[in-house]
Structures are given as C-alpha cells and as structure tokens.
Amino acid sequence: MANPFMYLLPVHPMIAKQILDDYKIADGKCLDIGNGYLGLELSKITNLGMFFVDINPDALQG
C-alpha cells in the first residue's frame, strides 16, 4: 500500500529545523510516535537518541 502522505515528505526537514530553532533541544532522548519521518529528520540535525513507535510493526522495519 502506498503511503498517502508521501507528498508531505519534503516539508519534514523544514519542520525539524523549526522545532530545533524554537525549542533549542539538540541533546537527550526523543520519542517519535507515528511514521518516523519527522524523527528521522530530527536525528540528522541533532544528537538526540531516537525511539520510534508505530501501531504498524512493519512501518518500523528498514
């Protein structure tokens, strides 16, 4: 099944940057609940330890 939100992927890096700019949290732990795209982008620009949770276990394989 194709991801119906694929068209939103280009905005995730911008949202991650905005979160970092607004909250200035670059170290520690981060829990991403959902598809993981935003968490992946945050992990690229921070030193956060990432934990991913999704209702669909197949979404976390990769």
N, CA, C and O atoms as CSV, one atom per row, in Angstrom:
chain,resi,resn,atom,element,x,y,z
A,1,MET,N,N,0.838,-1.183,0.000
A,1,MET,CA,C,0.000,0.000,0.000
A,1,MET,C,C,0.881,1.245,0.000
A,1,MET,O,O,1.788,1.361,0.825
A,2,ALA,N,N,0.636,2.137,-0.878
A,2,ALA,CA,C,1.421,3.362,-0.973
A,2,ALA,C,C,1.084,4.296,0.187
A,2,ALA,O,O,-0.050,4.340,0.662
A,3,ASN,N,N,2.083,5.032,0.623
A,3,ASN,CA,C,1.885,5.993,1.698
A,3,ASN,C,C,1.085,7.181,1.170
A,3,ASN,O,O,1.538,7.866,0.253
A,4,PRO,N,N,-0.102,7.437,1.734
A,4,PRO,CA,C,-0.921,8.547,1.225
A,4,PRO,C,C,-0.347,9.916,1.573
A,4,PRO,O,O,-0.832,10.930,1.070
A,5,PHE,N,N,0.673,9.964,2.421
A,5,PHE,CA,C,1.235,11.245,2.838
A,5,PHE,C,C,2.609,11.522,2.230
A,5,PHE,O,O,3.338,12.390,2.709
A,6,MET,N,N,2.962,10.785,1.177
A,6,MET,CA,C,4.276,10.953,0.552
A,6,MET,C,C,4.508,12.388,0.066
A,6,MET,O,O,5.644,12.862,0.047
A,7,TYR,N,N,3.452,13.065,-0.320
A,7,TYR,CA,C,3.606,14.424,-0.819
A,7,TYR,C,C,4.052,15.385,0.289
A,7,TYR,O,O,4.507,16.491,-0.004
A,8,LEU,N,N,3.927,14.976,1.558
A,8,LEU,CA,C,4.354,15.810,2.681
A,8,LEU,C,C,5.835,15.637,3.034
A,8,LEU,O,O,6.379,16.436,3.796
A,9,LEU,N,N,6.487,14.619,2.499
A,9,LEU,CA,C,7.873,14.343,2.876
A,9,LEU,C,C,8.818,15.531,2.710
A,9,LEU,O,O,9.685,15.718,3.564
A,10,PRO,N,N,8.698,16.338,1.666
A,10,PRO,CA,C,9.634,17.462,1.532
A,10,PRO,C,C,9.561,18.495,2.662
A,10,PRO,O,O,10.512,19.255,2.842
A,11,VAL,N,N,8.477,18.548,3.422
A,11,VAL,CA,C,8.383,19.549,4.492
A,11,VAL,C,C,9.001,19.084,5.806
A,11,VAL,O,O,9.259,19.908,6.683
A,12,HIS,N,N,9.243,17.780,5.963
A,12,HIS,CA,C,9.776,17.282,7.231
A,12,HIS,C,C,11.124,17.905,7.613
A,12,HIS,O,O,11.303,18.227,8.788
A,13,PRO,N,N,12.075,18.094,6.706
A,13,PRO,CA,C,13.327,18.763,7.110
A,13,PRO,C,C,13.086,20.186,7.614
A,13,PRO,O,O,13.744,20.629,8.555
A,14,MET,N,N,12.161,20.892,7.002
A,14,MET,CA,C,11.864,22.263,7.440
A,14,MET,C,C,11.198,22.271,8.815
A,14,MET,O,O,11.496,23.129,9.646
A,15,ILE,N,N,10.304,21.322,9.052
A,15,ILE,CA,C,9.640,21.237,10.355
A,15,ILE,C,C,10.647,20.861,11.431
A,15,ILE,O,O,10.611,21.412,12.531
A,16,ALA,N,N,11.543,19.933,11.129
A,16,ALA,CA,C,12.573,19.539,12.095
A,16,ALA,C,C,13.454,20.736,12.453
A,16,ALA,O,O,13.759,20.949,13.627
A,17,LYS,N,N,13.859,21.507,11.466
A,17,LYS,CA,C,14.676,22.706,11.706
A,17,LYS,C,C,13.910,23.709,12.553
A,17,LYS,O,O,14.488,24.320,13.452
A,18,GLN,N,N,12.631,23.890,12.288
A,18,GLN,CA,C,11.812,24.821,13.062
A,18,GLN,C,C,11.710,24.369,14.522
A,18,GLN,O,O,11.786,25.195,15.432
A,19,ILE,N,N,11.539,23.066,14.749
A,19,ILE,CA,C,11.488,22.530,16.115
A,19,ILE,C,C,12.800,22.813,16.835
A,19,ILE,O,O,12.797,23.256,17.984
A,20,LEU,N,N,13.913,22.561,16.169
A,20,LEU,CA,C,15.219,22.806,16.776
A,20,LEU,C,C,15.400,24.298,17.077
A,20,LEU,O,O,15.871,24.654,18.157
A,21,ASP,N,N,15.037,25.155,16.152
A,21,ASP,CA,C,15.160,26.607,16.352
A,21,ASP,C,C,14.275,27.096,17.497
A,21,ASP,O,O,14.693,27.941,18.289
A,22,ASP,N,N,13.061,26.571,17.585
A,22,ASP,CA,C,12.111,27.045,18.601
A,22,ASP,C,C,12.446,26.540,19.999
A,22,ASP,O,O,12.361,27.296,20.967
A,23,TYR,N,N,12.826,25.273,20.114
A,23,TYR,CA,C,12.979,24.659,21.433
A,23,TYR,C,C,14.418,24.458,21.866
A,23,TYR,O,O,14.679,24.192,23.039
A,24,LYS,N,N,15.359,24.582,20.934
A,24,LYS,CA,C,16.798,24.504,21.234
A,24,LYS,C,C,17.181,23.226,21.996
A,24,LYS,O,O,18.083,23.250,22.834
A,25,ILE,N,N,16.512,22.137,21.713
A,25,ILE,CA,C,16.840,20.853,22.336
A,25,ILE,C,C,17.535,19.990,21.289
A,25,ILE,O,O,16.904,19.492,20.357
A,26,ALA,N,N,18.839,19.822,21.455
A,26,ALA,CA,C,19.611,19.066,20.477
A,26,ALA,C,C,20.250,17.818,21.078
A,26,ALA,O,O,20.838,17.009,20.361
A,27,ASP,N,N,20.133,17.666,22.390
A,27,ASP,CA,C,20.700,16.502,23.074
A,27,ASP,C,C,19.626,15.892,23.968
A,27,ASP,O,O,18.746,16.593,24.467
A,28,GLY,N,N,19.710,14.595,24.161
A,28,GLY,CA,C,18.758,13.912,25.029
A,28,GLY,C,C,18.083,12.772,24.294
A,28,GLY,O,O,18.684,12.116,23.443
A,29,LYS,N,N,16.830,12.548,24.635
A,29,LYS,CA,C,16.069,11.454,24.035
A,29,LYS,C,C,14.811,12.007,23.388
A,29,LYS,O,O,14.235,12.989,23.857
A,30,CYS,N,N,14.395,11.366,22.306
A,30,CYS,CA,C,13.209,11.796,21.573
A,30,CYS,C,C,12.367,10.566,21.240
A,30,CYS,O,O,12.880,9.569,20.732
A,31,LEU,N,N,11.081,10.647,21.530
A,31,LEU,CA,C,10.138,9.584,21.197
A,31,LEU,C,C,9.306,10.047,20.014
A,31,LEU,O,O,8.583,11.039,20.111
A,32,ASP,N,N,9.404,9.340,18.905
A,32,ASP,CA,C,8.617,9.638,17.707
A,32,ASP,C,C,7.498,8.613,17.618
A,32,ASP,O,O,7.749,7.421,17.435
A,33,ILE,N,N,6.272,9.077,17.747
A,33,ILE,CA,C,5.106,8.196,17.664
A,33,ILE,C,C,4.442,8.461,16.317
A,33,ILE,O,O,3.921,9.549,16.073
A,34,GLY,N,N,4.467,7.468,15.458
A,34,GLY,CA,C,3.878,7.635,14.128
A,34,GLY,C,C,4.784,7.055,13.074
A,34,GLY,O,O,5.451,6.045,13.296
A,35,ASN,N,N,4.805,7.697,11.926
A,35,ASN,CA,C,5.515,7.118,10.782
A,35,ASN,C,C,7.026,7.273,10.837
A,35,ASN,O,O,7.725,6.594,10.086
A,36,GLY,N,N,7.560,8.135,11.691
A,36,GLY,CA,C,9.001,8.252,11.873
A,36,GLY,C,C,9.715,9.232,10.971
A,36,GLY,O,O,10.907,9.473,11.165
A,37,TYR,N,N,9.047,9.802,10.005
A,37,TYR,CA,C,9.728,10.695,9.062
A,37,TYR,C,C,10.277,11.939,9.752
A,37,TYR,O,O,11.400,12.355,9.467
A,38,LEU,N,N,9.509,12.532,10.646
A,38,LEU,CA,C,9.978,13.721,11.345
A,38,LEU,C,C,11.126,13.372,12.289
A,38,LEU,O,O,12.099,14.118,12.391
A,39,GLY,N,N,11.011,12.251,12.971
A,39,GLY,CA,C,12.091,11.814,13.854
A,39,GLY,C,C,13.385,11.560,13.106
A,39,GLY,O,O,14.463,11.891,13.598
A,40,LEU,N,N,13.289,10.984,11.937
A,40,LEU,CA,C,14.493,10.755,11.130
A,40,LEU,C,C,15.164,12.072,10.764
A,40,LEU,O,O,16.390,12.180,10.801
A,41,GLU,N,N,14.369,13.063,10.414
A,41,GLU,CA,C,14.938,14.369,10.072
A,41,GLU,C,C,15.552,15.039,11.295
A,41,GLU,O,O,16.611,15.657,11.191
A,42,LEU,N,N,14.901,14.925,12.452
A,42,LEU,CA,C,15.485,15.474,13.682
A,42,LEU,C,C,16.811,14.800,14.009
A,42,LEU,O,O,17.749,15.453,14.469
A,43,SER,N,N,16.887,13.495,13.773
A,43,SER,CA,C,18.126,12.776,14.081
A,43,SER,C,C,19.287,13.230,13.202
A,43,SER,O,O,20.447,13.097,13.592
A,44,LYS,N,N,18.990,13.756,12.036
A,44,LYS,CA,C,20.044,14.226,11.121
A,44,LYS,C,C,20.678,15.534,11.586
A,44,LYS,O,O,21.830,15.816,11.254
A,45,ILE,N,N,19.932,16.340,12.357
A,45,ILE,CA,C,20.428,17.672,12.724
A,45,ILE,C,C,20.634,17.843,14.227
A,45,ILE,O,O,20.943,18.944,14.681
A,46,THR,N,N,20.468,16.769,15.008
A,46,THR,CA,C,20.647,16.838,16.454
A,46,THR,C,C,21.462,15.631,16.927
A,46,THR,O,O,21.841,14.766,16.138
A,47,ASN,N,N,21.714,15.599,18.215
A,47,ASN,CA,C,22.350,14.447,18.858
A,47,ASN,C,C,21.339,13.691,19.704
A,47,ASN,O,O,21.706,13.046,20.686
A,48,LEU,N,N,20.079,13.767,19.331
A,48,LEU,CA,C,19.023,13.109,20.088
A,48,LEU,C,C,19.081,11.596,19.903
A,48,LEU,O,O,19.311,11.101,18.800
A,49,GLY,N,N,18.871,10.873,20.993
A,49,GLY,CA,C,18.688,9.434,20.909
A,49,GLY,C,C,17.233,9.191,20.528
A,49,GLY,O,O,16.325,9.586,21.261
A,50,MET,N,N,17.010,8.556,19.407
A,50,MET,CA,C,15.655,8.425,18.867
A,50,MET,C,C,15.042,7.073,19.216
A,50,MET,O,O,15.702,6.035,19.157
A,51,PHE,N,N,13.769,7.113,19.581
A,51,PHE,CA,C,12.955,5.925,19.828
A,51,PHE,C,C,11.706,6.062,18.973
A,51,PHE,O,O,11.020,7.082,19.032
A,52,PHE,N,N,11.408,5.044,18.182
A,52,PHE,CA,C,10.287,5.100,17.254
A,52,PHE,C,C,9.213,4.096,17.659
A,52,PHE,O,O,9.516,2.954,18.004
A,53,VAL,N,N,7.958,4.531,17.615
A,53,VAL,CA,C,6.804,3.690,17.939
A,53,VAL,C,C,5.765,3.884,16.846
A,53,VAL,O,O,5.476,5.009,16.439
A,54,ASP,N,N,5.206,2.770,16.377
A,54,ASP,CA,C,4.137,2.850,15.384
A,54,ASP,C,C,3.177,1.699,15.634
A,54,ASP,O,O,3.595,0.623,16.060
A,55,ILE,N,N,1.912,1.914,15.377
A,55,ILE,CA,C,0.911,0.869,15.559
A,55,ILE,C,C,1.142,-0.288,14.592
A,55,ILE,O,O,0.754,-1.423,14.868
A,56,ASN,N,N,1.772,0.002,13.465
A,56,ASN,CA,C,2.066,-0.991,12.441
A,56,ASN,C,C,3.529,-1.414,12.566
A,56,ASN,O,O,4.409,-0.637,12.195
A,57,PRO,N,N,3.825,-2.608,13.071
A,57,PRO,CA,C,5.218,-3.029,13.239
A,57,PRO,C,C,6.016,-3.021,11.930
A,57,PRO,O,O,7.229,-2.816,11.953
A,58,ASP,N,N,5.359,-3.239,10.805
A,58,ASP,CA,C,6.060,-3.237,9.521
A,58,ASP,C,C,6.593,-1.857,9.171
A,58,ASP,O,O,7.546,-1.741,8.401
A,59,ALA,N,N,5.995,-0.812,9.724
A,59,ALA,CA,C,6.434,0.547,9.428
A,59,ALA,C,C,7.806,0.819,10.030
A,59,ALA,O,O,8.501,1.728,9.577
A,60,LEU,N,N,8.204,0.069,11.022
A,60,LEU,CA,C,9.472,0.293,11.702
A,60,LEU,C,C,10.603,-0.578,11.169
A,60,LEU,O,O,11.731,-0.494,11.655
A,61,GLN,N,N,10.317,-1.402,10.187
A,61,GLN,CA,C,11.349,-2.240,9.583
A,61,GLN,C,C,12.104,-1.432,8.551
A,61,GLN,O,O,11.510,-0.626,7.834
A,62,GLY,N,N,13.378,-1.634,8.471
A,62,GLY,CA,C,14.081,-0.909,7.448
A,62,GLY,C,C,15.520,-0.977,7.513
A,62,GLY,O,O,16.205,-0.386,6.678
